[in-house]
Amino acid sequence: MIKKLLAVLGLAFVALLAVPSAASAYAPGGNGVGDVTGRPVPGGSLNVGFEGVFAPGEKVEIIVTCPGAADMVLDDVADADGSTSTDFTVPAGATGTCSIAARGVSSGAAGTAAFSIIPADSGTSGGDDLAVTGASTAAVVWLGAGTLIVGAVLLRVRSLRRSASN
């Protein structure tokens, strides 16, 4: 019974590590993460760049989505190394966190980026106010620690049962 339980837990752990996460999805040619520069205020000018994501000379469709404003569709053409650099103006009614999705029309290669709107009347310079991106690894650490503890307890129970039967 314990051997079966340990085998199932071991297989579940291996399966968990073997399945790629959505965050590690492959984008041909590059990592697919764009870089947004400029002052993210309504009416402000920004630039979004994607390095080596697309096929050289490929038409790239870029969609900027912001709460409180209509989506913007921008077109660009990737340069010789598959990179793009596109200027745009933040929509006047934009608030919150905006997302940018770029897609190569012929290759299907994709890139994403995001930025947070700074209210125009906040008085913030925008230079040091970076958007918080990514996720916390605390859940993964706790999952790993819990798995180790469960494994240690099961091994101890197994050794106690062997000692009791001898």
C-alpha positions as CSV (number, residue, x, y, z in Angstrom):
1,M,0.0,0.0,0.0
2,I,2.8,2.4,1.0
3,K,4.8,1.5,-2.1
4,K,1.8,2.3,-4.3
5,L,1.2,5.6,-2.6
6,L,4.9,6.5,-2.9
7,A,4.9,5.5,-6.6
8,V,1.8,7.6,-7.3
9,L,3.3,10.6,-5.5
10,G,6.5,10.2,-7.3
11,L,4.8,10.0,-10.7
12,A,2.7,13.0,-9.9
13,F,5.8,15.0,-8.9
14,V,7.6,14.1,-12.1
15,A,4.5,14.9,-14.2
16,L,4.3,18.3,-12.5
17,L,7.9,19.1,-13.4
18,A,7.5,17.7,-16.9
19,V,4.6,19.8,-18.0
20,P,5.7,23.2,-19.3
21,S,4.0,26.2,-17.8
22,A,2.2,28.8,-19.9
23,A,4.9,31.3,-18.9
24,S,7.5,29.2,-20.8
25,A,5.6,29.0,-24.0
26,Y,7.9,29.1,-27.1
27,A,7.8,32.0,-29.4
28,P,9.9,31.4,-32.6
29,G,13.1,33.4,-32.8
30,G,12.9,35.3,-29.5
31,N,11.5,35.3,-26.0
32,G,8.3,37.2,-27.1
33,V,8.5,39.7,-24.3
34,G,8.4,43.3,-25.4
35,D,10.0,46.4,-23.9
36,V,7.8,49.5,-23.4
37,T,9.6,52.9,-23.0
38,G,8.2,56.4,-22.5
39,R,5.9,58.1,-20.1
40,P,2.7,56.1,-19.6
41,V,0.2,58.9,-19.1
42,P,-3.0,59.4,-21.1
43,G,-1.9,61.2,-24.3
44,G,1.8,60.4,-23.7
45,S,4.1,58.9,-26.3
46,L,5.4,55.4,-25.8
47,N,7.5,52.9,-27.8
48,V,7.1,49.2,-27.8
49,G,9.9,47.0,-29.1
50,F,10.2,43.3,-29.7
51,E,13.7,41.9,-30.3
52,G,14.2,39.0,-32.7
53,V,10.7,37.6,-32.3
54,F,9.4,37.8,-35.9
55,A,10.6,36.7,-39.3
56,P,12.8,39.3,-41.1
57,G,10.6,41.7,-43.2
58,E,7.4,40.2,-41.8
59,K,4.3,42.4,-41.3
60,V,3.5,42.6,-37.6
61,E,0.1,43.5,-36.1
62,I,0.2,45.1,-32.7
63,I,-2.9,45.6,-30.6
64,V,-2.8,47.9,-27.5
65,T,-5.7,47.2,-25.1
66,C,-6.3,49.7,-22.2
67,P,-9.2,49.8,-19.8
68,G,-11.4,52.9,-20.5
69,A,-10.2,53.3,-24.1
70,A,-10.8,51.6,-27.4
71,D,-8.3,49.1,-28.6
72,M,-5.6,50.5,-30.9
73,V,-4.4,48.4,-33.9
74,L,-0.9,49.3,-35.1
75,D,1.0,47.8,-38.1
76,D,4.8,47.5,-38.4
77,V,7.3,45.5,-40.4
78,A,10.1,43.5,-38.7
79,D,13.6,44.5,-39.6
80,A,16.4,42.2,-40.8
81,D,16.8,40.5,-37.4
82,G,13.1,40.1,-36.7
83,S,12.8,43.0,-34.4
84,T,10.2,45.8,-34.3
85,S,10.1,49.2,-32.7
86,T,6.8,51.0,-32.8
87,D,5.8,54.5,-31.4
88,F,2.2,55.1,-30.3
89,T,0.2,57.6,-28.2
90,V,-1.5,56.3,-25.1
91,P,-5.3,56.7,-25.5
92,A,-6.8,59.7,-23.7
93,G,-9.3,57.7,-21.5
94,A,-6.8,54.9,-20.6
95,T,-6.6,53.8,-17.0
96,G,-5.0,50.9,-15.1
97,T,-2.8,48.3,-16.7
98,C,-2.7,48.1,-20.5
99,S,-1.6,45.1,-22.5
100,I,0.1,44.9,-25.8
101,A,-0.1,41.8,-28.1
102,A,2.0,41.5,-31.2
103,R,1.6,38.8,-33.9
104,G,3.6,38.1,-37.0
105,V,1.1,37.9,-39.8
106,S,2.9,35.1,-41.8
107,S,4.8,33.2,-39.1
108,G,2.3,33.5,-36.2
109,A,5.1,34.4,-33.9
110,A,3.8,36.3,-30.9
111,G,5.0,38.8,-28.4
112,T,3.4,40.5,-25.4
113,A,4.1,43.5,-23.2
114,A,2.3,45.5,-20.6
115,F,2.5,48.9,-18.9
116,S,0.6,50.7,-16.1
117,I,-1.0,54.1,-16.7
118,I,0.2,56.9,-14.4
119,P,-2.6,59.4,-13.9
120,A,-1.8,62.7,-15.6
121,D,-2.3,64.7,-12.3
122,S,-0.3,62.4,-10.1
123,G,2.9,64.5,-10.3
124,T,4.9,61.4,-10.7
125,S,7.9,61.6,-13.0
126,G,7.4,58.1,-14.3
127,G,11.2,57.5,-14.4
128,D,11.4,55.3,-11.3
129,D,7.8,54.0,-11.2
130,L,8.2,50.6,-12.9
131,A,5.2,48.3,-13.3
132,V,5.3,45.2,-11.2
133,T,5.5,42.2,-13.5
134,G,5.9,38.5,-13.1
135,A,4.6,36.3,-10.4
136,S,5.7,35.3,-6.9
137,T,7.5,32.0,-6.5
138,A,6.2,31.5,-3.0
139,A,3.6,29.0,-4.1
140,V,6.1,26.8,-5.8
141,V,8.4,27.0,-2.8
142,W,5.6,25.9,-0.5
143,L,4.6,23.1,-2.8
144,G,8.1,21.8,-2.9
145,A,8.5,22.1,0.9
146,G,5.2,20.3,1.4
147,T,6.1,17.5,-1.0
148,L,9.4,17.0,0.9
149,I,7.7,16.9,4.3
150,V,5.0,14.4,3.0
151,G,7.8,12.3,1.6
152,A,9.8,12.4,4.8
153,V,6.7,11.4,6.9
154,L,5.9,8.5,4.5
155,L,9.5,7.2,4.7
156,R,9.4,7.5,8.5
157,V,6.1,5.6,8.7
158,R,7.5,2.9,6.4
159,S,10.6,2.5,8.5
160,L,8.5,2.3,11.7
161,R,6.3,-0.4,10.1
162,R,9.3,-2.4,9.1
163,S,10.7,-2.2,12.6
164,A,7.4,-3.2,14.1
165,S,7.1,-6.3,11.9
166,N,10.7,-7.5,12.7
